[in-house]
Amino acid sequence: MADKDGDYCTICGGVVPSGNDIKRIDVDGKAVGINQLDFILGEVKKLNLSSAVEIKEEIIKRTSALNYIPSKKKDVYAESLFKEYLKL
């Protein structure tokens, strides 16, 4: 049996990324690592969107491009990501 190096995602089985580009946020009571979160939120902020719905949609769209978001948890992720956005 081969040894596995690194941490593996309990959802998708992939290697969990680590490093300075990963920020952990609370999603539904669990710490979740989001790749490129600061960059994503900064780019959305530049759009000067006024509606919370629009902001959440844009954050989810951009976050989904770089991270796995379970479809059943999309709304929960959107809320958690929006909370991070409001801290900017």
C-alpha positions in Angstrom: 0.0 0.0 0.0 1.4 3.4 -1.0 1.8 6.2 1.5 -0.2 9.3 0.7 1.5 12.6 1.2 -0.5 15.6 2.2 -4.0 16.3 3.4 -6.9 15.1 1.3 -10.4 16.7 1.0 -13.1 14.7 2.6 -15.6 15.8 -0.1 -13.8 15.4 -3.4 -10.7 13.3 -2.4 -8.3 15.8 -3.9 -5.2 17.2 -2.2 -6.1 20.1 0.0 -4.2 23.2 -1.2 -2.1 25.1 1.3 -0.1 28.3 1.3 -0.5 32.0 1.5 -3.3 32.1 -1.1 -5.6 29.9 1.0 -7.8 31.6 3.5 -10.0 29.7 6.0 -13.5 30.9 6.6 -16.4 29.5 8.6 -19.0 27.8 6.3 -22.0 26.1 8.0 -20.0 25.7 11.2 -16.9 24.2 9.5 -13.6 25.8 8.6 -13.2 25.8 4.8 -10.1 26.8 2.9 -10.8 29.1 -0.1 -8.1 29.5 -2.7 -7.5 33.1 -3.8 -10.2 34.6 -1.5 -8.5 38.0 -1.0 -8.0 38.4 -4.8 -11.6 37.3 -5.5 -13.1 39.7 -3.0 -10.9 42.6 -4.1 -11.9 42.1 -7.7 -15.6 42.0 -6.8 -15.1 45.2 -4.7 -13.7 47.0 -7.8 -17.1 46.3 -9.6 -18.8 48.7 -7.2 -22.0 46.6 -7.1 -24.7 48.0 -4.9 -27.0 45.0 -4.4 -26.2 42.3 -1.9 -27.7 39.7 -4.3 -25.4 40.9 -7.2 -22.4 40.8 -4.9 -23.1 37.3 -3.7 -23.7 36.1 -7.3 -20.4 37.6 -8.5 -18.4 36.2 -5.5 -19.9 32.7 -6.0 -19.2 32.8 -9.7 -15.5 33.8 -9.2 -15.0 31.5 -6.2 -16.5 28.5 -8.0 -14.0 29.0 -10.8 -11.1 28.4 -8.4 -12.7 26.2 -5.7 -15.1 23.4 -5.3 -18.5 24.5 -3.9 -21.1 21.8 -3.4 -24.2 22.8 -5.2 -26.4 22.0 -2.1 -24.2 24.4 -0.1 -24.1 27.2 -2.6 -26.3 29.6 -0.6 -24.5 28.9 2.7 -21.1 29.6 0.9 -22.6 32.8 -0.6 -23.5 34.0 2.9 -20.2 33.2 4.4 -18.3 34.7 1.5 -20.5 37.8 1.7 -19.6 38.2 5.4 -15.9 38.2 4.4 -16.6 40.7 1.7 -18.2 43.1 4.2 -15.0 43.1 6.2 -13.1 44.9 3.4 
